[in-house]
Amino acid sequence: MMLKLARLIAATLAFTVALALPAHAQENAPEPEGYRTDNYRAPVPVTLAGARVLATGEAEAIWRAGAGVFIDVLPHAPKPQNLPAGTIWREKPRLNIPGSIWLPDTGYGTLAAATEDYLRHGLARATGGNSATLLVIYCLTDCWMSWNAAKRALSYGYRNVAWYPEGTDGWQRADLPVAESQPQPRAGEESSSPR
């Protein structure tokens, strides 16, 4: 009787594990050849060819050592142009990893020439023109924006690119500090407030 019960439990457990495996395998997307151009908030690959992929502990160690430049690529919602007169617009504050450089809207799969120029110049300023500087590129968990931006940095010739796929979600889950940030100004803009 006990042997039959043990076999039944083992069979049930094996069946349950077998059902869970395909679902787990679909949690992470395969690495595409090009850039992701839609559905940006979806499971991401576990790899990025040519880049290091960081877990939160690794990103924290780099941050604490001051060993890399952290680049946040979360999009920034602009003030709607058609707001009725007198409407008060309050921007949602962006809390990111302290000391990060926020280059919003640079993780889309297809970039307008001005946005691509903004990213190129932003990375050049952040690294002092040194393509060997460690870049840690992030956004949020399951956000293709950071994957795209890290892949694009590699295509620009940056040789030390790290992708932090957990982004500020993982950072905050680990109870690490965050700071309010402002986007880096684009050509012709002035910074609205200090970072």
HELIX and SHEET records of a PDB file:
HELIX    1   1 MET A    2  ALA A   25  1                                  24    
HELIX    2   2 THR A   56  ALA A   65  1                                  10    
HELIX    3   3 ALA A  113  THR A  127  1                                  15    
HELIX    4   4 TRP A  144  SER A  155  1                                  12    
HELIX    5   5 GLY A  167  ARG A  173  1                                   7    
SHEET    1   A 5 ARG A  52  VAL A  53  0                                        
SHEET    2   A 5 VAL A 161  TYR A 164  1                                        
SHEET    3   A 5 LEU A 135  TYR A 138  1                                        
SHEET    4   A 5 VAL A  69  ASP A  72  1                                        
SHEET    5   A 5 ILE A 101  TRP A 102  1                                        
SHEET    1   B 2 ARG A  94  ASN A  96  0                                        
SHEET    2   B 2 ALA A 179  SER A 181 -1                                        
END                                                                             
